[in-house]
């Protein structure tokens, strides 16, 4: 009598619930933050040191009445966001070069969610850093006149900017050949605030540089923050700030997606 073996169906792995992969990688990035607190400390310390330098060393030459701190803080806020987001380029490049992405590809996870984890964790870190920097600014003489609604709008704009610039740094990390190269490319973006209205009015610059300062994205964002916190004239800065943040975010997300698929071969 011949016994025919009957193959048993292999149980398929149940699909993950929505956003589980993203939550997993956000938790991973936050744990890395807790294990390397020096990154957060430096992201806060550098903008604070620059603010103290410009306020107490250069401020008297720019505004003799001691109110320069009110002018410089909006630019320092964006500088803080830039310093904090820059580390994402190195973190993403490190993940792409150590082989850990290949390991993630063997798991029932969307490997691309690793980028989302880095971005969201950076957003949370930078919002905390921004609040700390504003607190230090108030301690050294910053006197905003914003209402609660204006504070909420300002923090919302800063959050959108942080999200956009962090995705841009993530794309740089994917495009770079090594973590060291990613850090170098990201450092170039740190010069943009110095070519804006962050530290001096655009009108005080040479004429050829005024055009550059007015056309680059950080100037309307800084002017919007300054208007919300200090009541200066906004003009069309608010709409330009949102437009630039949205444009940077869309381009960075698309660039990140294309680079990740090309390098990791998976969504």
C-alpha positions as CSV (number, residue, x, y, z in Angstrom):
1,X,0.0,0.0,0.0
2,X,1.4,3.4,-1.0
3,X,1.0,6.3,1.3
4,X,0.9,9.7,-0.5
5,X,2.4,12.5,1.5
6,X,0.1,15.5,1.7
7,X,2.0,18.8,1.9
8,X,0.8,21.1,4.6
9,X,0.3,24.7,3.7
10,X,2.9,27.0,5.2
11,X,1.3,29.6,7.4
12,X,2.0,33.0,6.1
13,X,3.3,35.7,8.4
14,X,0.5,38.1,9.3
15,X,1.0,41.7,7.9
16,X,2.1,44.4,10.3
17,X,-0.4,46.9,11.4
18,X,-0.1,50.3,9.9
19,X,2.8,52.4,11.2
20,X,4.3,49.6,13.3
21,X,7.5,49.7,11.3
22,X,7.8,53.4,11.6
23,X,7.1,53.3,15.4
24,X,9.8,50.6,15.7
25,X,12.5,52.7,14.0
26,X,11.4,55.9,15.8
27,X,12.0,54.0,19.1
28,X,15.3,52.7,17.8
29,X,16.5,56.3,16.9
30,X,15.3,57.7,20.3
31,X,17.2,54.9,22.1
32,X,20.3,55.8,20.1
33,X,19.8,59.5,21.2
34,X,19.7,58.4,24.9
35,X,22.9,56.4,24.4
36,X,24.7,59.4,22.8
37,X,23.5,62.4,24.7
38,X,26.5,64.4,23.5
39,X,24.9,64.8,20.1
40,X,21.9,66.6,21.7
41,X,24.1,68.6,24.0
42,X,26.2,69.9,21.1
43,X,23.1,70.7,19.1
44,X,22.0,72.9,21.9
45,X,25.3,74.2,23.1
46,X,26.6,75.5,19.7
47,X,23.6,77.8,19.0
48,X,23.6,79.0,22.6
49,X,27.3,79.8,22.4
50,X,26.7,81.7,19.1
51,X,23.8,83.6,20.6
52,X,25.9,84.6,23.6
53,X,28.8,85.6,21.3
54,X,26.7,87.7,19.0
55,X,24.7,89.3,22.0
56,X,27.6,90.2,24.3
57,X,30.6,90.5,22.0
58,X,29.2,91.9,18.7
59,X,25.8,93.1,19.9
60,X,27.1,96.3,21.4
61,X,28.6,97.3,18.1
62,X,25.4,96.6,16.2
63,X,22.8,97.8,18.6
64,X,24.2,100.0,21.4
65,X,21.0,99.9,23.4
66,X,21.4,96.2,24.1
67,X,18.3,95.1,22.2
68,X,20.3,93.1,19.6
69,X,19.3,89.9,21.3
70,X,15.7,90.4,20.2
71,X,16.9,90.6,16.6
72,X,19.3,87.7,16.6
73,X,17.2,85.0,18.4
74,X,14.9,84.1,15.4
75,X,18.0,83.3,13.4
76,X,19.5,81.3,16.3
77,X,16.4,79.2,16.4
78,X,16.9,78.1,12.8
79,X,20.6,77.7,13.4
80,X,19.7,75.3,16.3
81,X,17.4,73.3,14.0
82,X,20.1,73.0,11.4
83,X,22.8,71.8,13.9
84,X,20.4,69.2,15.3
85,X,19.2,68.0,11.9
86,X,22.7,67.7,10.5
87,X,23.5,64.6,12.5
88,X,20.7,62.7,10.5
89,X,22.9,62.8,7.4
90,X,25.7,60.9,9.2
91,X,23.2,58.5,10.9
92,X,21.5,57.5,7.6
93,X,24.8,57.2,5.8
94,X,26.1,55.0,8.6
95,X,23.0,52.7,8.4
96,X,23.5,52.4,4.6
97,X,27.2,51.4,4.9
98,X,27.2,49.0,7.8
99,X,24.9,46.4,6.2
100,X,22.1,46.8,8.7
101,X,19.6,47.7,6.0
102,X,20.2,44.2,4.5
103,X,19.3,42.7,7.8
104,X,16.1,44.8,8.0
105,X,15.2,43.5,4.5
106,X,15.0,39.9,5.9
107,X,12.4,41.1,8.4
108,X,8.7,41.8,7.9
109,X,9.4,45.5,8.1
110,X,9.4,48.2,5.5
111,X,13.1,48.9,5.4
112,X,12.5,52.5,4.2
113,X,10.8,53.2,7.6
114,X,14.4,53.4,9.0
115,X,14.6,56.9,7.4
116,X,11.3,57.9,8.9
117,X,12.6,56.8,12.3
118,X,15.6,59.0,12.0
119,X,13.5,62.0,10.7
120,X,10.8,61.8,13.4
121,X,13.3,61.3,16.2
122,X,15.3,64.3,15.0
123,X,12.1,66.4,14.9
124,X,11.4,65.6,18.5
125,X,15.0,66.2,19.6
126,X,15.1,69.5,17.8
127,X,11.8,70.8,19.2
128,X,13.2,70.2,22.7
129,X,16.4,71.9,21.8
130,X,14.5,74.9,20.4
131,X,12.6,75.3,23.6
132,X,15.8,75.2,25.6
133,X,17.5,77.8,23.4
134,X,14.5,80.1,23.7
135,X,14.6,79.7,27.5
136,X,18.3,80.7,27.5
137,X,17.5,83.6,25.2
138,X,14.9,84.9,27.7
139,X,17.4,84.5,30.5
140,X,19.9,86.8,28.7
141,X,17.3,89.5,27.8
142,X,15.1,88.3,24.9
143,X,11.7,89.8,25.3
144,X,9.1,88.5,22.9
145,X,5.7,90.1,22.6
146,X,3.9,87.1,21.1
147,X,0.4,86.0,22.1
148,X,-0.3,82.3,22.8
149,X,-1.6,81.9,19.3
150,X,1.5,83.5,17.8
151,X,3.7,81.2,19.9
152,X,1.8,78.2,18.5
153,X,2.1,79.4,15.0
154,X,5.8,80.0,15.5
155,X,6.4,76.6,16.9
156,X,4.3,75.1,14.0
157,X,6.5,76.8,11.4
158,X,9.7,75.8,13.2
159,X,8.4,72.2,13.3
160,X,7.6,72.2,9.6
161,X,11.1,73.7,8.8
162,X,12.8,71.1,11.0
163,X,10.9,68.3,9.2
164,X,11.9,69.7,5.8
165,X,15.5,70.2,6.6
166,X,15.8,66.8,8.3
167,X,14.5,65.0,5.3
168,X,17.0,67.0,3.2
169,X,19.8,65.9,5.5
170,X,18.5,62.3,5.2
171,X,18.7,62.5,1.4
172,X,22.3,63.8,1.7
173,X,23.1,60.9,3.9
174,X,21.7,58.5,1.3
175,X,23.6,60.2,-1.5
176,X,26.9,60.3,0.3
177,X,29.5,57.5,-0.1
178,X,30.4,57.5,3.6
179,X,29.3,58.9,6.9
180,X,32.3,61.3,6.8
181,X,31.3,62.6,3.4
182,X,27.7,63.0,4.6
183,X,28.8,65.2,7.5
184,X,30.9,67.3,5.1
185,X,28.1,67.8,2.6
186,X,25.7,68.7,5.4
187,X,28.1,71.2,6.9
188,X,27.8,73.3,3.8
189,X,24.1,74.0,4.6
190,X,25.1,75.4,7.9
191,X,26.3,78.6,6.1
192,X,22.9,79.5,4.8
193,X,21.8,81.4,7.9
194,X,24.8,83.7,7.7
195,X,23.7,84.7,4.2
196,X,20.2,85.7,5.4
197,X,18.6,88.3,7.7
198,X,19.5,86.2,10.7
199,X,22.3,88.4,12.1
200,X,22.0,91.7,10.3
201,X,19.4,93.4,8.1
202,X,19.6,92.6,4.5
203,X,19.8,96.3,3.6
204,X,23.2,96.5,5.3
205,X,24.8,94.0,2.9
206,X,26.5,94.8,-0.4
207,X,23.9,95.1,-3.2
208,X,24.9,91.9,-5.0
209,X,24.6,90.0,-1.7
210,X,21.2,91.5,-0.9
211,X,19.7,89.7,-3.9
212,X,21.1,86.4,-2.6
213,X,19.9,87.0,0.9
214,X,16.4,87.9,-0.2
215,X,15.9,85.0,-2.6
216,X,17.2,82.2,-0.4
217,X,14.6,80.3,1.7
218,X,15.8,81.1,5.2
219,X,15.2,84.9,5.1
220,X,11.4,84.7,4.8
221,X,11.3,81.9,7.5
222,X,13.4,84.1,9.9
223,X,11.3,87.2,9.1
224,X,8.1,85.2,9.8
225,X,9.5,84.0,13.2
226,X,10.6,87.5,14.0
227,X,7.2,88.9,13.1
228,X,5.3,86.4,15.2
229,X,7.5,86.8,18.2
230,X,8.3,90.5,18.1
231,X,5.5,92.0,16.1
232,X,7.6,93.2,13.2
233,X,6.0,93.7,9.8
234,X,5.3,90.3,8.1
235,X,4.4,91.4,4.6
236,X,4.4,88.3,2.4
237,X,7.1,86.5,4.5
238,X,4.6,84.1,6.0
239,X,3.4,82.7,2.7
240,X,6.9,82.6,1.3
241,X,8.1,80.7,4.4
242,X,5.4,78.1,4.0
243,X,6.1,77.8,0.3
244,X,9.8,77.2,0.8
245,X,9.2,74.7,3.6
246,X,6.7,72.8,1.5
247,X,9.0,72.8,-1.5
248,X,12.0,71.7,0.4
249,X,10.0,68.9,2.1
250,X,8.5,67.6,-1.2
251,X,11.8,67.6,-3.0
252,X,13.6,66.0,0.0
253,X,11.0,63.2,0.4
254,X,11.1,62.4,-3.3
255,X,14.9,62.5,-3.4
256,X,15.1,60.3,-0.3
257,X,12.6,57.8,-1.7
258,X,14.5,57.5,-5.1
259,X,17.9,57.1,-3.4
260,X,16.7,54.6,-0.9
261,X,15.1,52.4,-3.6
262,X,18.2,52.6,-5.7
263,X,20.5,51.7,-2.8
264,X,18.4,49.3,-0.8
265,X,16.3,47.8,-3.6
266,X,13.2,47.8,-1.5
267,X,10.5,50.2,-0.2
